[in-house]
Amino acid sequence: MPPSDSFSLSTIGTIHSCYKEKFGIPKQPGLVDGATARLELLPPYNRLDTLDGLSDFSHIWIHFIFHACIKEGWKAKVRPPRLGGNKKLGVFATRATHRPNPIGLSVVKIGRIYQEEKRVFIDLHGADLLDGTPVVDIKPYLPYADSITDAKGGFAPEPTHTRSVRFSDLAKHQCENYQSLHNKDISTLIKQIIEQDPRPSYLSEQTDREHGIKLWDINIKWCARIDHFEILRIEHE
Ligand code: SAM
C-alpha cells in the first residue's frame, strides 16, 4: 500500500461567477462564452506583481476545488451525462466532479487584469465555474505544449449537440428590460446556456416540464418542447 501522503493546499483565489447554482453550468469551459466571471486573488496572494506577464497570454489553466460536492465523496465508476446516464466509466476516465481529490481543471479565456483598492482581479470569459469556487492554482495556457490537435477524445470527441432556443414574448420583453437596466446581454447568455441542454440525462426526453436556472439575481424559467427549448419568463430572486 503506497504511503497515503496528504498535502495541504491553500486557496489562492475565489471565483465570482454568474452561476449561483450547479444546474445550468456548462460541462466544460468555452461553451458559453457569454458567461462572465472574475477570479479574485486572496491574501497574501492578492499582489498584482504575481500576475506580471500573464496579460501576454489569452488563456489560463485554473486548478480549483469542486467545493459544492466535496461532502458527497467519490465513486470508482461514474455515469457521464453525455452517455445518457446509463453507461458507467472509471472516474479517472471522466471529468466527473466526484473524485478522490475534488480538483477541477479548466482552460479559460482571460480579459482585464486589474486592482481595485486591495483587491486583485482577472476577468474570465466562458468559465464553467460555480460562484464561490476556491482556486488553488493558475497557470498560463501554452498552445505549443497544451494544444494536441490529433488527440483522441474517447467518449467526448466534441461538444454535445444543441437544440434551438426560442423566447416567449414575455421573456423577450423582460430580457430587453434587464439589458437596458444592467447593460448585460442576458438573452445571448441564456440562449447559450439553455442550448447546451443542462437537464440530467434521465429528463432529456421529457417535454413541457418547467425548469429554473439561477443567474446573478434572476431565475430563468424554461422548458423543452418537441424540437426546441422555450424561455418562458425571468423571475427576480
Ligand atoms: N472543466 C472542469 C474539469 O474538467 O475538471 C470541470 C468539468 S465538470 C464536468 C463541470 C461541472 O462542474 C459544471 O457543469 C458544474 O456543474 C460543476 N461545478 C462547477 N463548479 C463547481 C464547484 N465549485 N463545486 C462543484 N461542482 C462544480
Boltz pocket constraint, residues with backbone or C-beta under 6 A from the ligand:
constraints:
  - pocket:
      binder: B
      contacts: [[A, 22], [A, 23], [A, 24], [A, 25], [A, 26], [A, 27], [A, 28], [A, 29], [A, 65], [A, 66], [A, 67], [A, 68], [A, 69], [A, 95], [A, 96], [A, 97], [A, 103], [A, 104], [A, 105], [A, 106], [A, 107], [A, 128], [A, 129], [A, 130], [A, 131], [A, 132], [A, 133], [A, 134]]
      max_distance: 6.0
